[in-house]
Structures are given as C-alpha cells and as structure tokens.
Amino acid sequence: MGTGRPQRGATSNAVSGRFNLPQREWDGDWLDARSQIDGPPSAVRTSVEHLRPKTIISYNKSPDVPFNRSINPMVGCEHGCIYCFARPSHAYHDLSPGLDFETRLFVKPDAPVLLRAELAKPGYRCAPIAMGTNTDPYQPIESKWRIVRQIIEVLSSCDHPLMITTKSDRVVRDLDLLAPMAAKGLVAVAISVTSLEPKIAMTVEPRAPHPQRRLKAVRQLNEAGVPTYVNMAPVIPAITDHEVEAIVAEAANAGARGVSFIPVRLPWEVAPLFRAWLDAHFPDRAAKVMAAIQSLRGGKDNDPGFFTRMRGQGPWADLLRTRFQIARRRHGLHGGERVALRTDLFRPPPGAQGELF
C-alpha cells in the first residue's frame, strides 16, 4: 500500500510465535480452541518500560468522535488484536507495529499526578475524558500497575465525566468507583464484542478475554447502574459479519443500553499485517475479505476520511447498517450513542500543582 510512510517492522505476526501466551490468561475452552489452531501455547516474554510525558490529556478536533480529549495510560496492548488501528503508533518508538506492539509495552506511572495538575489549572474547562480510544486501558498489565484505577480515583474525586471503551471484563474491578460516578451521571462504558465463536475470536484477538466474560461484565455493570453499551468493532467481512444478529441478541440479553458497530479499518502498517494474517488463517477467503473491505473503503485498503472511516461506504456498508437497524429494533435497542454526561458537577482538585515537585 503506497502510504508514503516508512513501515518499520511491518512484518506478519501470523507465524506460530504470535499467539504464544501464558496459560494463566486463558479459560479452559478458550485454551482448547487456541491449541487446535496454533498448537500448544508456550510462554512469551512481555517487557514494560516507563514513559514520562509532561502532560497526560490528549486533545483532538475530530468531528466524527463524541469526545475532544482522551487519556492513554499505556502504549501497546497485550490483547494482540490483528486489526488494531493503534499498531502504527509503535513505529514512533522505533519498534515494530507487529509483535513489538503486543510484547514491548510502555506505561505512564505519573499519569494520575499529571492529571490532577492539569485539572487544577485555572483555564481548564470540563468535558468528558475518554479512555480506551487508542489502546485498551484494561489489558492484563493494568492488574499490576493499577494506573487506570488511580486515574478514575482522581476523576471521581473531582466529579469529572469519563467514557471508557474496552474489550475486557477487568473493568468490573472498578465498580466501587464507577457505580457512584454513574449515580451522578458521570460515566458510561462501551465493551467491544467482535465474535461469539471461540475459534474466530481467539484468532483475531488472541489475548482478549472470552466474549462471554465480556457479556457478563455488560450485565454486571448495567445491574450496578453503570450505563454500558456493546460495540461490534470491528466487523470483518466474510469472517465475523455473519454474527451481527447473534451479537445484538446477546447484547440485549446482557442488558446493554445499545449496540453500535465499526467496519474494520486498516491504516498504515495494519494493512500488510492483516493481509499476512488472512493468508495464514483464512487462505480460502483472503481475497474475498479484502475485496469486501476495499468496497467499504472506496477501492482502497483504508479510508481515513472523517465520518466514512467509522461507517464505511457503498452497498456493503449500507447492507451492514440495515442489518444492525433491524436487529436493534427487534430487541428494543438503539445505536449505542453515548449518554449525555454531566459536566456541571466538576470541581478542581486542590493543591495538585505541588504534587509534581
């Protein structure tokens, strides 16, 4: 793909080493499905390095996303989803968007302190902060580092609104913080469910929690009063699109407030990685998959244009939207639009500036 951008390390992770992981990360049936595809697992070493940014809130002016600021407490993601549009960010660290993205991770341990300082600035204007917009905040290393939890503690103490997107049931760990925030109208959660079929799901997103665990988390969060949605992101033509109706039905059964979707995106180095993955795991339909993706993306592997990048274009995209609309109506769900979070309760944290020194 002629992007004009150097594709550092854009080699395929579709070889046997890509899906090696510690057995402790897998449920029994999940592990069995994985073994049938790639053979028995072996340990893979994951390294974690510190990043020391001067600020932690990132701002954007994208007109097709429902937020203008976000926090990414980590760089890289252990979940290893082949389609992840965040993979190219690893090239900026002179690392591969392939295997390095999954195994050479960065954390920002100063994030909670930086956040308090930024929220305390006299010119700060409150608006919902999004987490999970680049890499998943609830990937396995969060269990040890607990940076996300500390960030939520800061936001909760200030009554600051928060939107969380994840494909992990680990989010329920923080229900003690999220439920009181939800009671004030300060938080919403979206949980991604790409496939309900173990062999497909563990191949396309090998270290993410089992989809049934995610659906259980949807139920737990909603029962605790935290408005939670399901996002089928991405929808991969000829691989997961046959599950649209089933995923909408399961989301409704789990009490989701709504269901949304995003067709698969293949920016920069993601496209060659995805093609190599298709050749390794779905050689019988690789050409069909790419033809459908290109029909969604104006004849290219990727369409970076605002609005069309999230919805796709052409007959295939129209059909996909129609199927979701029918399925949502059948189950009384809407499109998964974010709830309107309150900003009027925000109060700056006192004395935060001094904590940096």
N, C-alpha and C positions, 0 to 999 in steps of 0.2 A: 504494500500500500504506500503510495507516494505521499508521505506526510510532510516531508521536508524536515523532519525531526529525527535526530540520531536515535536509533532504537537499541540502547545499551542493554545487553544481556537478554534480548527478547527471544530467548530460546525456550522451547517447549518444556513444560513440566509433566508431559504426558507419559514420560518413562516411568519405570517402576518405582523409582525413589520418591516421586512426588507425593504419594499417598501414604508414606511411612509415618506412623504416629504411635505414641504410647497407648497401650491397650486401655489404660485407665480412662481415656477420653471417650470410650465407646460403650453403648449398650450392647447386650448380647446379640440381638437380632441385627443391629447395625453392623457389628463386627463380622457376623457371618456373611452379610451381603457384601461387605468390602472385601473379604477374603476370596469370595467367589469371583470377584472382578480382577483383583490385583495380586492375589496370593496373601500369605500370612504377613501381618504387619511387623515391622521392626522399628526400633526407636530412631527418632530423628532429633538432632540437637537444635534447639532454638536459643539464639543469643538475644540479649536485651541490652541496649545502650541508652544512656541518658541524653536527652536534648534539653538545652537551657535557653528557650526563647525569652525575649524581653516582654512579650505580650502573649495572651492566650486566646483572646476573642478575635476570630477572623470575620471580616465583613465582605458582603457581596452585593452586587446590583443586578442579579439575575431576575428577570421578570417572570420566570416560569417556576420559581420555587417559593413556598409560602413562608420564607424567613429571610432576613438580611444579615444574620450573624450566626456563627456556629463556634463550637469548641471541639477540637480533635486532640484528645489527651494522649493518643498513640499514633504512630506511623507504622504501616504494615499491619497485616492481620493473619493470625494463625488459622482462621477458618479455611483459607486456601481456595476460595471460590474462583473458578477459572474465568468467570465473566466479569470479575470485579473491575469497575472503571477506575478505581483508585490505584491500580497497579502501577501506572506510569509515574506516579509521584516518587517511587523508589529510585528512578533514574536520576533525580535531583540529588540523591545521596551517593551517586556513583555506584549504585547497586542494581542488580537485575530485577525487573518487574516480574520475573518468573519465580523461581524458588526462593530467592533472597526476600521477596516481598512477604513470604509466608514464614520464614525462619530467622531473618535478621531484623528484629523489631526495635523500635525506639519508643521510649516513654518520656513523659514530661512531668516529673515528680513535683515541680514547682507550680503546677497548674492551679491548685486551689489558692495559693498565696497570690499568684498573679491575678487571678480572677477577683479576689477581694479588693486588690488595689485598683483594678480597672473599674469595678462597680462603685468604688468610693470617690472616683474623680468627679469634681463639681459639674463637668459638662456631660456626664453620662446620661443618656436618655433610654429608658427601659423599653425593651421589645423582646419577644420570645427568643431564647437561645436554643439552637438545635444541636443535638449530639447524635452521631451516627450517620452524618452526611457524607463522610469520606471513608473512614474505616470503622469497624464495629466497636462501640465502647465496651461491650460485654463479651469480648473474646477471652479465652482462658486466662491470659496473664492478669486480667483485672482481679481475679480471685486473690492473687498475691499482692498486687500493688495497691488496689483499692483507691485509685486516683479518681475514678468516676464517682464513687461514693462520696469522697471528700468534696468534689465539685457540687454534687447535689446537696450536701450539707450546707455549703456556702449559699447556694441559691435559695434553699429552704429558709435559712435564717434571715434572708433579705426579702422573702416573698417575691422572688423573681420567677417569671414564667419559663417553662422548659418543655421542649419537644424531644422525644427520644425515638430513634429508629434502630432496631436491632434484629438479628436473626437468632437470638439466644434467649433461653429461658432463665439465664442468670439474672435477668432484670428483676425477677421476683425477690431476690435477696434484699433489694432496697425498698420493699413495700412499706416498711415502717416510716420511710421518709416520703415516698411518693403518695401514699394514701392521704396523709394530712394536707399535702400540697394540692391534691386533686379536689379535696373538700372545699378548697378556696378558689378552685378554677384556675390552677397554676400549671397543670401538667397534662400531657397527652402522650401516648405511646403507640408506635406502629411496629408490628412484628412481621418480618418477611417470611413467607412460606412459598418456596419455589416449586416443590414437588412433594407429593404424598407417598411416592413409590421409593422405598429404601434404596434400591439399586441405582436409580436415577439420581436421587438427592445426594447420596454419599459420593457419587462420581463427580457431580457438578460442584458440590460444596463439601469437600471431604471431612473437614473438621468442625463443621457447624453442628449444633445439637439436632437430634432426631426431630422431624417435623411434628410428631405427636407431642413431644415435650414442649415445643413452641406453642402449639394449640392449647395445651394445658395451662401455659403461662397466660395466654389470652384470657382464658376463663378466670384464673386466679386474680388477675389484675382488674378485670371488669367487676368481679364479685366484690372486690375491695373498694370499688368506686373510682378506679383509675380508668378514664376513657381510653380504650385500646382498640386498634384497628389492625386488619390484616392487609399486607401488601404483597401481591404476587409479583415479585420483582427479582429477576426479570422473567418475562415469558419468553421461552426459547422455541421458535417454530420447529415443528416436527419432532420435538423432544419432550417438552412439557405442556404445550398448548392444549393437548387433549384433556388436561386435568382442570381446566378453567372451572367447569361446573362443579366438580367434586371439591375443589378448594373453597369455592364460595359457600357451598353447603356446609363444609366442615367449619369454616369461619363462623357461620351463623349458629351452628350447634355449640360453638365455644363462647358465644355471647358477644362476638365482635360488633362494634358500633357500625362498621362499614368495611368495604373491601375495595382496594384500588389495584392498579397494575402499571408496569412499565415494560415495554418491549426491550429485549436485550440490546445493550449498547456496546460497541467495540472500538473505543477511541485508541489512537496511538498504538502502543505495543500490545494492547489487549487482542487486537485482531489476529496477528500471527500466532500468538499463544492459543487462542481459541480454535483457530484452524488446525493447529497441530493436535490439540486435544480431541477435536472431532475425528481426525484421521485415526487416532489411536483407539477411541472408544465407540465411535459410531461411523465406521467407514462405509457402511451400507447406505447411509443417508447424508453424508457430509455435504455433498453437492446440493442436495435438496434444501438442507438447512441454510446454507449460505445464500442460495437463490432467494429464499423467503426473506432472509434478513436484508438483503440488498433491495428487495421490493419494498420493504418498510423504510429504507433509508435512502430513497431517491437514486437507486442504482449503485450505491457505494456500500462499503462495509460499515460506515458510520456517518451519521448526520449530526453535526454539532449545533445546528440552529436552535435558537430558543423556541420553546413550545413543541416543535416537531421532534426534538431529541427525546422528549419524555413520552410522546404519544405515537410516534411513527406516522407514516403517510401511505396513501394508496389503498387498494382494495383489501389487502391483508389486514391492515390496521383498522379499517372500517369494520370488517367482519369481527375482529377481536373485540372492539368496543361494543358492538351489537350483542355479542355473546355475554359479555360482562353485564350489560344493562339488563338483559333478560334474566340472567341468573340472580342478579341483585334484587330485581322486582319479585322474583319467585320467593325469595327468603326475607323480604322486607328490609333490605339493607340499602344504604346509599353508597356513594362513590368513595367514601373514605376521606372526605375533606377534613382538614384539621378543625378541631373545635376552636372557638374564639377564646384565647387565654387572656386572663386579666393582667393588666399592667399597672393599674391604679393603686395596688397594694404595696408596690415596691418601696423599700426604704434602704438607703445606702448603708453598708456596714461601717461601723465607727472604727477609727484608728487603724484602718487597713494599710495605709501607706507605710507605716513604720515597720510592718512585718517583713518587708523586703530587705531590711538592713540589720 
